[in-house]
Amino acid sequence: MDLKRVMTTTLLHELPLAAAERMPDALALTMGERSLAYGDLASRIGAFAAFLVALGLERSDRVAVYLDKRIETVVSIFGTTAAGGTFVPVNPVLKAEQVGHILRDCNVRVLVTSSDRYKLLLPELAHCRDVRQVLVVGLLDGLGPLEGASLHGWCEGEHLAPVAARRMIDLDMAGILYTSGSTGRPKGVVLSHRNMVSGAKSVASYLENRADDTLLAALPLSFDAGLSQLTTAFHAGARVVLLNYLLPRDVLRVLEREKVTGLTAVPPLWIQLAQLEWPGTITEHLRYFANTGGRMPLDTLTRLRAALPQTRPYLMYGLTEAFRATHLPPSQVDARPDSIGKAIPNSEVMVLRPDGSECAPNEPGELVQRGALVAMGYWNDPDKTAERFKPLPACAPGRQSGLVLPEIAVFSGDTVRRDEEGYLYFIGRSDEMIKTSGYRVSPTEVEEILYSTRLVGECAAFGIPHDTLGQAIAVVASAPAGGALDEVALLAECRARMPAYMVPQRIELRSEPLPRNPNGKIDRKRLGTELLDRP
């Protein structure tokens, strides 16, 4: 690809490349003591794209990136789309079995990972038959071979010259982000270049991102909100500080040291941060803080605003299936702190009845989003795609009787209401998803892992209210046939098999079989009610 041409940003990788044309010497990324200017980032993206092409990557082939936040992670993501591929960012906290599911589910051809992670993945990779190339960041010495695949060191492609780009349009696939569904294993949300570039431009417009901003990437890049820190910053030509933090206090240290101007986080982190003593100088440069991934408790918002009197708060709502849906501007936070705001620019959010007609003010209904941010559906899952991505009914706002072709919108499954002034308020989720620590967790996925331990007879997982996590995962379980339930051993297995956010906070033991509903299934509604009724 010719990085010297004047670029318009319609494709994802054009965001950092266009910034490199405008300001090649401006800093794009900081990771610890390392920083990279936009011109150098563009060169690395071009070299990585050339490396993938040389390895035989075809248009739309999937490239999984299983790394912590680092410069190589960013280069891999944007270099993949520059080569015509589709990137699949894998949350670094996932265990090998969960990573293996993702690699198999979307037929990953190239895996980018570290030498340490490769060793942990090797038994699982033996079952990932589509993986043909593994690119390792770190030493190759002592790494076992993978049948049917080639191992390459990251440094092999660092100095390759850019190649001519494959022809792509903005409706082509750019990435697949995996998110848990209401049942079963995580499913892949397919995002086009248009989805991601439109989202970057929309979010950057209402956050007023600019070239002199420094954004802190504290969320995983496998999250839409985490990835958004890169796309919005690159659109504006701003700097991103990559942080893999262990303690909330680490976030404060980096905010202060790097003079961060924008921070987006999820409620559990905000709750922890609000309980710390903030250095008084942070509010002098932290221009805004933004909340996503659930409602921020009012007490937390109050504490943050007291600690950051000069910093503007943005309250946001969104779903991976449409990147971002609404935001409440700072000017409205005092008047309606419990609102999720209105639709973001270049998007429309509706509140609809089951028949597709629009709800009256303050009438509860389903949040439905239309526009350029609506994803391409779930990878290789027509049934779940049909449940969530549907044609807009003829009576929906924005539709006219003369329009023959259907328009696909995303039906969130969330119940909201809209007040007389058009501001939206979240009421509840219509499915059984557990929202904990900013993650969406499928009860069925938790249960599958519990069953795999062979330490339970029957089990059911639920989300129960929790002051800091949003929801905590609670489990009701019976003993295996002919044995006793060992809670200590079960928790040890959970910690070994699950990421930390998925480990149950509470396990209730039952000596009798779990109750059934008339269809013979475990009566989840009854169990959930019983859990909430007990302290």
C-alpha positions in Angstrom: 0.0 0.0 0.0 1.2 3.5 -0.7 1.3 5.3 2.7 2.2 8.6 1.0 -1.0 9.2 -0.8 -3.7 11.5 0.6 -6.1 9.3 2.4 -9.8 9.3 3.3 -10.7 7.2 6.3 -13.3 4.7 5.2 -11.3 1.6 6.2 -10.1 0.9 9.8 -6.4 0.9 9.2 -6.7 4.2 7.4 -7.3 5.9 10.8 -3.6 5.7 12.0 -2.2 5.9 8.5 -4.0 9.2 7.8 -2.8 10.5 11.1 0.7 9.5 10.1 0.4 11.6 6.9 -0.8 14.7 8.9 1.6 14.4 11.8 4.3 11.7 11.4 6.3 12.8 14.4 3.4 13.0 16.8 3.3 10.3 19.4 0.6 7.6 18.8 1.3 5.0 21.5 3.0 4.8 24.9 3.6 1.5 26.7 5.7 1.9 29.9 9.0 3.5 28.8 8.3 2.9 25.1 6.6 5.4 22.8 5.9 5.2 19.1 5.3 8.1 16.7 2.5 7.9 14.1 5.0 7.7 11.2 6.8 4.7 12.9 3.4 3.1 13.7 2.4 3.4 10.0 5.6 1.7 8.9 5.1 -1.2 11.3 1.5 -1.6 10.2 2.6 -1.8 6.6 5.4 -4.2 7.4 3.1 -6.5 9.3 0.5 -6.5 6.5 3.3 -7.4 4.1 4.3 -10.3 6.4 0.8 -11.6 6.5 0.5 -11.5 2.7 3.8 -13.3 2.4 2.5 -16.0 4.7 -0.5 -16.5 2.4 -3.2 -14.7 4.2 -6.3 -14.4 2.0 -8.9 -11.7 1.9 -11.1 -11.9 5.1 -9.0 -14.7 6.7 -9.2 -14.4 10.5 -6.1 -13.4 12.5 -6.4 -13.9 16.3 -4.4 -11.7 18.6 -3.9 -13.2 22.0 -1.6 -10.8 23.8 -1.8 -8.3 26.6 -1.9 -4.6 25.7 1.3 -3.7 24.0 2.5 -2.1 20.8 2.6 -5.4 18.9 -1.0 -5.9 19.7 -2.0 -2.7 18.1 0.2 -3.3 15.1 -1.3 -6.8 14.7 -4.9 -5.5 14.8 -4.5 -2.7 12.2 -1.9 -4.6 10.1 -4.4 -7.4 9.7 -7.1 -5.2 8.1 -4.4 -3.5 6.0 -3.6 -6.9 4.6 -7.3 -7.5 3.9 -7.8 -9.9 6.8 -10.2 -9.9 9.8 -8.7 -9.4 13.2 -10.0 -11.4 16.3 -8.8 -9.8 19.6 -8.8 -12.4 22.3 -9.1 -11.3 25.9 -5.8 -12.1 27.6 -7.5 -13.3 30.8 -9.2 -16.2 29.0 -8.1 -19.7 29.7 -6.7 -22.0 27.0 -10.0 -23.9 26.5 -11.9 -20.7 26.0 -9.3 -19.4 23.5 -9.5 -22.7 21.7 -13.2 -22.3 21.3 -12.8 -18.9 19.7 -10.0 -20.1 17.3 -12.1 -23.0 16.1 -15.4 -21.1 16.0 -14.2 -18.5 13.4 -11.6 -20.8 11.7 -8.6 -18.7 12.6 -5.8 -19.0 10.1 -3.1 -17.0 11.9 -2.5 -16.7 15.6 -0.4 -13.9 17.1 0.7 -14.6 20.7 3.6 -14.6 23.1 5.9 -17.5 23.8 4.5 -18.0 27.3 0.9 -18.0 26.1 1.8 -20.3 23.2 3.1 -22.9 25.7 -0.1 -22.8 27.6 -2.2 -23.0 24.4 -0.3 -25.8 22.8 -2.5 -28.7 23.9 -5.6 -26.8 22.8 -4.0 -25.7 19.5 -3.7 -29.4 18.5 -7.5 -29.3 18.0 -7.5 -26.0 16.0 -7.0 -27.5 12.5 -7.4 -24.2 10.6 -4.5 -22.5 12.3 -1.7 -22.5 9.7 0.7 -19.8 11.0 1.7 -18.8 14.6 3.5 -15.5 15.0 5.3 -15.4 18.4 6.3 -12.3 20.2 9.4 -13.4 22.2 11.8 -16.2 22.0 11.1 -19.3 19.9 13.7 -21.3 21.8 12.1 -24.3 23.5 8.7 -24.0 21.9 7.2 -27.2 20.8 6.1 -27.6 17.2 2.4 -27.5 16.1 1.4 -30.1 13.6 0.1 -28.5 10.4 1.3 -25.0 11.3 4.5 -23.0 11.0 6.1 -21.0 13.8 7.5 -17.5 13.1 9.2 -14.9 15.3 7.7 -11.5 15.3 11.0 -10.0 14.2 10.9 -11.8 10.9 8.4 -9.3 9.4 9.6 -6.1 11.1 11.5 -4.7 8.1 9.4 -5.9 5.1 8.4 -3.2 2.6 4.7 -2.5 2.4 2.8 -4.2 -0.4 -0.1 -3.1 -2.6 -3.3 -3.3 -0.6 -6.1 -5.7 -1.5 -9.2 -3.9 -2.8 -11.7 -3.5 0.0 -14.8 -1.5 0.7 -16.2 -0.3 4.0 -18.8 -3.0 4.1 -16.1 -5.7 4.3 -15.4 -7.5 7.5 -12.8 -5.8 9.7 -13.0 -7.6 13.1 -14.9 -10.2 15.1 -15.4 -9.4 18.8 -16.4 -12.3 21.0 -19.1 -11.7 23.6 -21.0 -14.1 25.8 -24.6 -14.8 24.8 -27.6 -15.5 27.0 -27.0 -19.3 26.5 -23.9 -21.3 25.5 -20.4 -20.2 24.7 -19.3 -16.8 23.5 -20.4 -15.7 20.1 -18.5 -13.6 17.6 -20.0 -10.2 16.7 -18.8 -9.4 13.1 -18.0 -5.7 12.6 -17.4 -4.1 9.3 -14.9 -1.3 8.5 -17.9 1.0 8.2 -19.1 0.0 11.7 -15.8 0.7 13.3 -14.8 3.9 11.4 -18.3 5.4 11.8 -18.2 4.6 15.5 -14.8 6.2 15.9 -15.9 9.4 14.2 -19.2 9.5 16.2 -17.6 8.9 19.6 -14.7 11.3 18.9 -17.2 14.0 17.9 -19.2 14.1 21.2 -16.1 13.5 23.4 -14.5 16.3 21.4 -11.3 14.3 21.0 -8.4 16.2 19.5 -4.8 15.8 18.6 -3.4 17.0 21.9 -5.4 14.4 23.8 -3.8 11.5 25.7 -6.2 8.6 26.2 -5.6 5.8 28.7 -6.5 2.4 27.4 -7.3 0.6 30.7 -10.0 -1.7 29.3 -9.2 -4.9 27.3 -8.8 -4.3 23.6 -11.2 -7.3 23.0 -14.0 -5.0 24.4 -15.6 -2.7 21.9 -15.1 0.2 24.5 -11.5 -0.8 24.9 -10.8 -0.9 21.2 -12.6 2.4 20.9 -9.8 4.1 22.8 -7.5 3.3 19.8 -10.0 4.1 17.0 -11.1 7.5 18.4 -7.6 8.5 19.3 -6.2 7.6 15.9 -9.1 9.4 14.2 -8.1 12.6 16.1 -4.4 12.0 15.9 -4.2 11.7 19.7 -1.8 9.6 21.9 -2.9 6.3 23.6 -1.3 5.0 26.7 -1.6 1.2 27.0 -2.0 -0.1 30.5 -2.1 -3.6 31.9 -2.9 -2.7 35.5 -3.0 -4.9 38.6 -4.4 -2.5 41.1 -6.7 0.5 40.7 -4.0 2.7 42.2 -1.8 1.8 39.2 -4.4 3.6 37.1 -4.1 6.8 39.2 -0.3 6.7 38.9 -0.4 6.5 35.1 -3.1 9.2 34.9 -0.8 11.5 36.8 2.5 10.5 35.2 1.3 10.6 31.6 -1.0 13.7 32.0 -4.0 11.7 30.6 -6.8 13.8 29.3 -9.5 11.1 28.8 -10.4 7.9 30.6 -13.2 5.5 29.8 -13.9 2.6 32.3 -16.6 0.3 33.5 -18.5 0.7 36.8 -16.5 -1.8 38.9 -13.3 0.0 38.2 -14.9 3.4 38.8 -16.3 2.2 42.1 -12.7 1.2 43.2 -11.2 4.4 41.9 -13.8 6.5 43.7 -12.7 5.0 47.0 -9.1 6.2 46.5 -7.6 9.6 47.2 -6.9 11.3 43.9 -3.9 13.5 43.4 -5.3 17.0 43.1 -3.4 17.7 40.0 -5.2 15.1 37.9 -8.3 17.2 37.4 -6.1 19.9 35.9 -5.4 17.7 32.8 -8.1 15.0 32.9 -10.6 16.7 30.6 -13.3 14.0 30.8 -14.1 10.6 32.3 -16.6 8.3 30.7 -18.6 5.3 32.0 -19.7 2.3 29.9 -20.7 -1.3 30.5 -23.4 -0.7 33.0 -24.9 2.1 35.2 -22.5 4.0 37.4 -23.9 4.1 41.0 -24.9 7.7 42.0 -22.6 7.6 45.0 -19.6 6.7 42.8 -20.5 9.5 40.4 -20.8 11.9 43.3 -17.4 10.9 44.7 -15.6 11.2 41.3 -17.1 14.6 40.6 -15.9 15.8 44.0 -12.4 14.5 43.4 -12.4 15.9 39.8 -14.1 19.2 39.9 -12.7 20.4 36.5 -13.3 17.1 34.7 -16.4 16.5 32.6 -18.4 13.3 33.1 -19.9 11.3 30.2 -22.4 8.5 30.9 -22.7 6.1 28.0 -24.7 2.9 27.0 -23.9 0.5 24.3 -23.8 -3.1 23.1 -21.1 -4.9 21.1 -23.7 -5.6 18.4 -23.8 -1.8 17.6 -20.6 -0.5 19.2 -22.2 2.4 21.1 -25.8 3.6 21.3 -26.3 6.6 23.6 -24.5 9.1 25.7 -25.5 11.7 28.3 -23.6 14.9 27.9 -22.0 16.6 31.0 -24.5 19.4 30.9 -27.3 17.0 31.7 -25.6 15.0 34.5 -26.9 17.2 37.3 -30.5 17.1 36.0 -30.7 13.4 35.2 -27.8 11.4 36.6 -29.7 8.1 36.2 -30.3 8.6 32.4 -28.3 6.9 29.6 -28.9 9.9 27.4 -29.8 10.1 23.8 -28.5 8.5 20.6 -24.9 9.2 19.6 -24.3 11.1 16.3 -25.0 9.2 13.1 -27.3 6.7 14.9 -30.9 6.4 15.8 -32.3 4.7 18.9 -35.9 3.8 19.2 -38.1 2.4 22.0 -40.5 -0.1 20.4 -43.4 -2.3 21.4 -43.4 -6.0 20.4 -45.5 -5.1 17.3 -42.8 -2.6 16.1 -44.7 0.5 16.9 -43.1 3.3 18.9 -43.7 3.5 22.6 -45.3 6.6 24.2 -43.2 8.7 26.6 -42.4 6.8 29.8 -43.8 3.6 28.3 -41.3 0.7 28.7 -40.2 -0.9 25.5 -37.3 -2.6 23.8 -34.3 -0.5 22.8 -33.7 -0.8 19.1 -30.8 0.8 17.2 -30.5 1.5 13.5 -27.7 3.1 11.4 -24.1 2.7 10.3 -23.0 1.1 13.6 -25.3 -1.9 13.5 -23.0 -5.0 13.2 -23.1 -7.7 10.5 -24.5 -10.3 12.8 -23.0 -13.2 14.7 -20.3 -15.3 13.0 -21.7 -18.6 11.6 -24.8 -18.5 13.8 -27.9 -17.8 11.7 -30.3 -18.6 14.5 -28.9 -16.2 17.1 -28.4 -13.6 14.4 -32.1 -13.8 13.5 -33.0 -13.3 17.1 -31.1 -10.1 17.5 -30.7 -8.6 14.0 -34.1 -8.1 12.4 -35.8 -6.0 9.7 -37.4 -2.9 11.0 -41.1 -3.2 11.0 -43.0 -1.0 8.5 -44.5 1.0 11.3 -41.1 1.8 12.9 -39.8 5.4 12.8 -37.7 6.2 9.8 -39.5 3.7 7.5 -41.7 4.7 4.6 -44.2 2.5 2.8 -42.5 3.0 -0.5 -39.2 1.4 0.7 -39.1 -2.1 -0.7 -35.8 -3.4 0.7 -35.7 -4.2 4.4 -33.4 -2.3 6.8 -31.7 -4.5 9.5 -31.6 -3.1 13.0 -30.3 -4.5 16.2 -32.9 -5.4 18.9 -31.0 -5.1 22.1 -33.3 -7.2 24.4 -33.0 -4.4 27.0 -36.0 -2.6 28.3 -35.9 1.2 28.5 -38.2 4.1 28.7 -37.9 7.6 27.1 -39.1 10.7 28.9 -41.0 13.6 27.4 -37.7 15.4 26.5 -36.3 12.3 24.7 -33.8 11.1 27.3 -33.6 7.4 27.8 -33.6 5.4 31.1 -32.4 1.8 31.4 -35.0 -0.5 33.2 -33.6 -4.1 32.8 -32.4 -6.9 30.7 -34.9 -9.3 29.2 -32.4 -12.2 29.1 -30.5 -13.9 31.8 -27.1 -12.5 31.1 -24.9 -11.8 34.2 -23.2 -8.4 34.1 -20.2 -8.6 36.4 -17.0 -6.5 36.6 -17.9 -5.0 33.2 -18.2 -8.4 31.5 -21.2 -10.1 30.1 -21.2 -13.7 31.3 -23.4 -16.5 30.1 -24.9 -18.6 33.0 -24.7 -21.6 30.7 -21.0 -21.1 30.1 -20.4 -21.1 33.9 -22.5 -24.2 34.3 -20.7 -26.0 31.5 -17.4 -25.5 33.2 -18.8 -26.6 36.6 -20.2 -29.7 35.0 -16.8 -30.4 33.4 -15.2 -30.6 36.9 -17.4 -33.7 37.7 -17.7 -32.3 41.2 -21.4 -31.3 40.9 -24.5 -33.3 40.1 -26.7 -30.4 38.9 -26.0 -26.7 39.0 -27.5 -23.3 37.9 -25.7 -20.0 37.8 -27.2 -16.5 38.4 -26.3 -12.9 38.8 -27.2 -11.3 42.1 -26.8 -7.6 43.1 -23.3 -6.7 44.3 -22.1 -3.3 45.6 -18.9 -3.2 43.6 -19.2 -5.8 40.9 -22.6 -4.8 39.6 -23.6 -8.4 39.8 -21.9 -11.3 41.5 -22.0 -14.8 40.2 -23.9 -17.2 42.5 -24.3 -20.9 41.9 -26.8 -23.4 43.3 -25.4 -27.0 43.0 -26.2 -30.5 44.1 -23.6 -33.2 44.9 -22.6 -35.7 42.2 -24.3 -39.1 42.3 -22.8 -41.2 45.0 -20.6 -38.5 46.4 -20.5 -35.3 48.4 -20.0 -31.8 47.2 -16.6 -30.4 48.2 -17.0 -26.6 48.0 -13.3 -25.9 48.5 -12.3 -28.3 45.7 -15.0 -26.9 43.4 -13.7 -23.3 43.9 -10.2 -24.4 43.3 -11.2 -26.0 40.0 -13.2 -22.8 39.1 -10.1 -20.7 39.6 -8.0 -23.0 37.5 -10.5 -23.2 34.6 -12.1 -19.7 34.6 -10.9 -16.1 34.3 -11.2 -14.3 37.6 -14.3 -12.4 36.8 -16.2 -15.7 36.1 -15.4 -17.4 39.4 -18.5 -17.7 41.6 -18.7 -15.4 44.6 -21.3 -17.6 46.3 -22.1 -21.3 46.1 -25.2 -22.7 47.7 -25.2 -26.5 48.3 -28.4 -28.6 47.9 -28.7 -32.1 49.2 -31.7 -32.8 46.9 -32.2 -32.5 43.2 -32.8 -29.0 41.9 -36.4 -28.1 41.2 -37.9 -28.7 37.8 -40.4 -26.7 35.8 -43.3 -28.3 33.9 -41.1 -29.0 30.9 -38.6 -31.0 33.0 -35.9 -28.3 32.9 -34.3 -26.8 36.0 -36.6 -24.1 37.3 -34.2 -21.2 37.1 -36.8 -18.6 37.9 -37.6 -20.3 41.2 -34.0 -20.8 42.2 -33.1 -17.2 41.3 -36.0 -15.9 43.5 -34.9 -18.1 46.4 -31.3 -16.8 46.1 -32.4 -13.2 46.3 -34.7 -13.9 49.3 -31.7 -15.3 51.3 -29.0 -13.1 52.8 
